[in-house]
Amino acid sequence: MGIVKEQENGLRTADVCPKHGISEPTFYQCKAKFAGMEVSDARKLNVVEHENGKLKKLLAKTMLDNALRMSLQCMVRLARARGRDMVDDDSSCTNISRLSRVGCGCSQADEIRTRRSQ
């Protein structure tokens, strides 16, 4: 904040940056982000950004936990169906990279149950 104010008070950017040990692109990024803010506003912004980062990590962890739980349930269903009919199939029930159940094998468990009931 002080660096931006120094530059706004008439010092050249080329003089201010080496004095504070930053590059000109870094200076302009800070100026774009914090221009017109007071120090207290900048601190509040940093706190909000930090909290936002925590929430994003928490959401990602929760989504991964849910995907793993769904995958485990799917594997249990498939194992139960295979145990009844002894189907030799190397398909895997774990597809957590896309956080979806696409190709997870649950449909195979349903097919095994359908064949068994016929």
ZAKOLZA-974131 format. One line per 2 residues: their letters; for each residue x, y, z of N, C-alpha, C. Coordinates in steps of 0.1 Angstrom, whole numbers, plus 5000, padded with zeros to 4 digits. Example, Ala and Ser with C-alpha at 12.3 -4.5 7.8 and 13.67 -1.06 7.14 Angstrom:
<sites>
AS = 5132,4943,5078,5123,4955,5078,5132,4967,5078; 5128,4978,5071,5137,4989,5071,5129,5000,5079 $
</sites>
This chain:
<sites>
MG = 5008,4988,5000,5000,5000,5000,5009,5013,5000; 5019,5012,5008,5028,5024,5009,5036,5026,4996 $
IV = 5039,5015,4990,5046,5016,4977,5038,5023,4966; 5025,5019,4966,5016,5025,4956,5015,5040,4959 $
KE = 5014,5043,4972,5012,5057,4975,5025,5065,4972; 5036,5059,4974,5049,5066,4970,5049,5069,4955 $
QE = 5044,5060,4947,5044,5062,4932,5033,5072,4929; 5022,5072,4936,5012,5081,4933,5016,5096,4937 $
NG = 5025,5097,4947,5030,5110,4951,5040,5116,4942; 5044,5109,4931,5052,5115,4921,5065,5108,4919 $
LR = 5069,5098,4927,5081,5090,4924,5079,5081,4912; 5089,5079,4904,5088,5071,4892,5087,5056,4897 $
TA = 5080,5048,4889,5079,5034,4892,5093,5027,4892; 5101,5031,4882,5114,5025,4881,5123,5028,4894 $
DV = 5120,5039,4901,5127,5042,4913,5121,5035,4926; 5108,5034,4926,5102,5028,4937,5104,5013,4938 $
CP = 5103,5006,4927,5104,4991,4927,5118,4986,4933; 5129,4991,4928,5142,4986,4933,5144,4989,4948 $
KH = 5138,5001,4952,5139,5005,4966,5133,4995,4975; 5122,4989,4971,5114,4979,4979,5117,4965,4975 $
GI = 5125,4963,4965,5129,4949,4961,5118,4941,4954; 5110,4948,4946,5100,4941,4938,5102,4945,4923 $
SE = 5096,4937,4914,5097,4940,4900,5085,4949,4896; 5087,4956,4885,5076,4965,4880,5063,4957,4877 $
PT = 5063,4945,4871,5051,4938,4869,5044,4935,4883; 5052,4931,4893,5046,4929,4906,5040,4941,4912 $
FY = 5046,4953,4910,5041,4965,4914,5027,4968,4908; 5027,4966,4895,5014,4969,4888,5003,4959,4892 $
QC = 5006,4947,4895,4996,4937,4899,4991,4942,4913; 5000,4946,4922,4995,4951,4935,4987,4964,4933 $
KA = 4991,4972,4924,4984,4985,4922,4970,4982,4917; 4969,4972,4908,4956,4969,4902,4947,4963,4913 $
KF = 4952,4955,4922,4945,4948,4932,4941,4957,4943; 4950,4966,4948,4948,4974,4960,4945,4989,4957 $
AG = 4944,4993,4945,4943,5007,4942,4930,5013,4948; 4931,5024,4955,4919,5030,4961,4915,5025,4975 $
ME = 4923,5015,4980,4919,5009,4992,4928,5014,5004; 4922,5015,5015,4930,5018,5027,4936,5005,5032 $
VS = 4945,5006,5042,4952,4995,5047,4943,4985,5054; 4933,4990,5061,4923,4982,5068,4915,4974,5058 $
DA = 4911,4980,5046,4904,4973,5036,4912,4962,5030; 4925,4965,5027,4934,4954,5022,4935,4943,5031 $
RK = 4936,4945,5044,4937,4934,5054,4924,4926,5054; 4913,4933,5053,4900,4926,5053,4899,4917,5040 $
LN = 4904,4923,5029,4904,4915,5017,4912,4902,5018; 4924,4904,5024,4933,4892,5026,4926,4882,5035 $
VV = 4919,4886,5045,4913,4877,5054,4901,4869,5047; 4894,4877,5039,4883,4871,5031,4888,4861,5021 $
EH = 4899,4864,5014,4905,4855,5004,4911,4843,5011; 4917,4844,5023,4922,4833,5030,4910,4823,5034 $
EN = 4899,4829,5039,4888,4821,5043,4882,4814,5031; 4881,4821,5020,4876,4815,5007,4884,4803,5003 $
GK = 4897,4804,5004,4906,4793,5001,4903,4781,5010; 4901,4784,5023,4898,4773,5033,4885,4766,5029 $
LK = 4875,4774,5025,4862,4768,5021,4863,4760,5009; 4871,4765,4999,4873,4757,4987,4879,4744,4989 $
KL = 4889,4744,4998,4896,4731,5002,4886,4722,5009; 4878,4727,5018,4868,4719,5025,4858,4713,5015 $
LA = 4854,4721,5006,4844,4716,4996,4850,4705,4987; 4863,4707,4983,4869,4697,4975,4871,4684,4983 $
KT = 4874,4685,4996,4876,4673,5004,4863,4666,5006; 4852,4674,5008,4839,4668,5010,4834,4661,4997 $
ML = 4837,4667,4986,4833,4661,4973,4841,4648,4971; 4854,4648,4974,4862,4636,4973,4857,4625,4982 $
DN = 4854,4628,4995,4848,4619,5004,4836,4613,4999; 4827,4621,4994,4814,4616,4988,4817,4606,4976 $
AL = 4826,4610,4968,4829,4601,4956,4835,4588,4961; 4843,4589,4971,4849,4576,4976,4838,4567,4982 $
RM = 4829,4574,4990,4819,4566,4996,4810,4560,4986; 4806,4567,4975,4798,4561,4965,4805,4550,4958 $
SL = 4818,4552,4956,4826,4541,4949,4826,4529,4958; 4828,4531,4971,4828,4519,4980,4815,4512,4980 $
QC = 4804,4519,4980,4791,4513,4980,4789,4505,4967; 4794,4511,4956,4793,4504,4943,4801,4491,4943 $
MV = 4813,4492,4949,4821,4480,4949,4815,4469,4958; 4808,4473,4968,4802,4463,4977,4790,4457,4969 $
RL = 4782,4465,4962,4771,4459,4954,4776,4449,4944; 4787,4453,4937,4793,4445,4927,4798,4432,4933 $
AR = 4805,4433,4944,4810,4421,4951,4799,4412,4955; 4789,4417,4960,4777,4409,4964,4771,4401,4952 $
AR = 4770,4409,4941,4764,4403,4929,4773,4392,4924; 4786,4395,4924,4796,4385,4919,4796,4373,4928 $
GR = 4795,4375,4940,4795,4364,4950,4784,4354,4947; 4772,4359,4943,4761,4351,4940,4762,4343,4927 $
DM = 4768,4350,4917,4769,4343,4903,4783,4340,4899; 4793,4344,4907,4807,4341,4903,4810,4346,4889 $
VD = 4808,4358,4886,4810,4364,4873,4825,4368,4873; 4832,4363,4862,4846,4367,4860,4847,4379,4852 $
DD = 4849,4390,4858,4850,4403,4851,4860,4412,4858; 4869,4418,4850,4880,4426,4856,4876,4441,4857 $
SS = 4864,4444,4855,4860,4458,4855,4861,4463,4869; 4865,4476,4870,4867,4482,4883,4856,4491,4887 $
CT = 4853,4493,4899,4842,4501,4904,4848,4515,4908; 4860,4517,4907,4866,4530,4912,4869,4539,4900 $
NI = 4861,4549,4899,4863,4560,4890,4861,4573,4897; 4870,4577,4905,4868,4589,4913,4875,4601,4907 $
SR = 4882,4599,4896,4889,4610,4890,4880,4621,4884; 4868,4616,4880,4858,4626,4875,4847,4628,4885 $
LS = 4848,4623,4897,4838,4624,4907,4824,4620,4902; 4824,4609,4895,4811,4605,4890,4810,4590,4891 $
RV = 4799,4584,4888,4797,4569,4889,4797,4563,4875; 4802,4571,4865,4802,4566,4851,4812,4554,4850 $
GC = 4807,4543,4846,4816,4531,4844,4820,4525,4857; 4812,4527,4867,4817,4522,4880,4814,4507,4883 $
GC = 4806,4501,4875,4803,4487,4876,4789,4484,4883; 4783,4494,4888,4770,4492,4895,4760,4487,4885 $
SQ = 4761,4491,4872,4752,4486,4862,4754,4472,4860; 4767,4467,4861,4770,4453,4860,4764,4445,4871 $
AD = 4764,4450,4883,4757,4443,4894,4742,4442,4891; 4736,4453,4886,4722,4452,4882,4720,4442,4871 $
EI = 4729,4441,4861,4727,4431,4851,4728,4417,4856; 4737,4415,4866,4739,4402,4871,4726,4398,4879 $
RT = 4720,4407,4886,4708,4404,4893,4696,4401,4883; 4696,4409,4872,4686,4407,4862,4687,4393,4856 $
RR = 4699,4389,4852,4701,4376,4847,4697,4365,4857; 4700,4367,4869,4698,4357,4879,4683,4355,4882 $
SQ = 4675,4366,4880,4661,4365,4883,4653,4359,4871; 4660,4358,4859,4653,4353,4847,4652,4338,4847 $
</sites>
